[in-house]
């Protein structure tokens, strides 16, 4: 599905807050549902890349970290890891740790493995890894396991009020 997805199309996919937020903002995006395999040992992001047929460098995972006691979203390619020190530096903080899963779920309104950077219950400071800007289209969670959204990286940055920085490491 491309262009501005219609409400009827979203209903067929079980519109999530992420999809609703993009549609409301008029952001051009595509919706990519796939069958999530709970027994997969790939991890959610690599499973998504394989399922939708996209190279892992274009599929981004949404991670919650606590920087100096405040929740921050870091968005990095699924084949890389979040550099906590770089994330803290990017938001002017001193120390970052991964957020507790329950805290991340409560703050975003999504379950781990399906946390979208879009349509979160509460907006959070967000940093997108700068590598996103090297792609025409990037893919992020659509708000549930087994659902990804494709959109331009500049639209992702704009829709999440994010900054960009080198926050991923191999």
Order of alpha helices (4+ residues) and beta strands (2+ residues): alpha-alpha-beta-alpha-beta-beta-beta-alpha-beta-alpha-beta-beta-beta-alpha-beta-beta
